[in-house]
Amino acid sequence: MSGPTAYVARPETKRVVALVVALTGLICTMLVLFAWPAANSAPRDLPIVIAGPRASTGPLTERLVIQQPSAYAIHLAPTRADAVRSITDHDAYGALVTSPHGVEVLTASARSSSVAQLLDQVGARAAATAHQPLRMTDVVPAPADDPHGTGITSAVLPSVLAGLACASLSTVLIRRRGDRTLVAAGFSIVGGLAMAAVLQGWIGTLEGPFVANAAVLALTLGAISMIVLGLESLFGTRGLGVGAVLTMLVGNALSAAASAPEMLPIGWGALGQLLPAGAANTALRSVAFFGGNGSARPLAVLTCWLVVGLGLQVGAAQRRRRPAESTSSERDTEVTELQHAHAAV
């Protein structure tokens, strides 16, 4: 009578188990990236201005610090004009202006409608505490056709998907890698112009110079498509997956397009601004509504992604060229040796 036979898992069974585990890990990761930041949305060092006489700004600042420690990075200004300048220069999201006539809330819904609503609530509480009238002024309002700024928020994901689609389809349909780069460059320019035409000319969600808005959108498409092509040139098909996770899954989740980087958990908002989606959202709002103020850093981030993507493609091409040149050299050597052998015979 033979003993018990050890169970050996079939390769297909192992793949089934591995796929279930991988998908479970993916959904948990997506929950952490999307649901957790949304559930913990709150101001963290959100830059605002408190303006007015020292006798009134001091107590108001103290109350805000006590009520919500570390929620606001408060800058004091002597006049309302200084507060407005800080907002239009993209240095602050809004301001509370105190005077003998009451409390005025200055906001910029074009930068973040959710932060504007938050500051309106803060101002209402401050006015109620001081038993003063409240006034609300939107210094940099969102366009009348898109009063909540949802157009830009909704445009972030299509931009990422378009860049990914460009890189993926080029990989499948275009054989020469140099031509894939040309497709990405051409699509970035034409696609940027088309997106600006739709967002600004049709939907009405953008203001400011059309060419500047189109340039930001073109740079966004170029940054995403080039980095994905660069990763594919290094790692093959797996590079497309890495690019999708980096630009769409992580980048879109941390873009803070619907709120503000300072509303995400500490560190997450800063990371999101270093990825194409977050940088694109900030750059586009800055160019469209703030005369380019605050756009230098996000534009630099997008440019870095584009340059790195091109660099990866060039590096991968050189790496592939070396073995080919080495093989060709070896063949030439073998032919020369054979010729010498025949001559000796």
Secondary structure, DSSP 8 states (H G I E B T S, - for coil): ----------HHHHHHHHHHHHHHHHHHHHIIIIIHHHHT---SSEEEEEES-HHHHHHHHHHHHHHSTTSEEEEEESSHHHHHHHHHTTS-SEEEEEETTEEEEEE-TTT-HHHHHHHHHHHHHHHHHHT--EEEEESS---TTSTT-HHHHHHHHHHHHHHHHHHHHHHHH--SHHHHHHHHHHHHHHHHHHHHIIIIIII----S-HHHHHHHHHHHHHHHHHHHHHHHHHHTHHHHHHHHIIIIIIHHHT--TTS-GGGSSTTHHHHHTTSHHHHHHHHHHHHHHSTTTT-HHHHHHHHHHHHHHHHHHHHHHHHHHHHHHHHHHHHHHHHHHHHHHHHH-
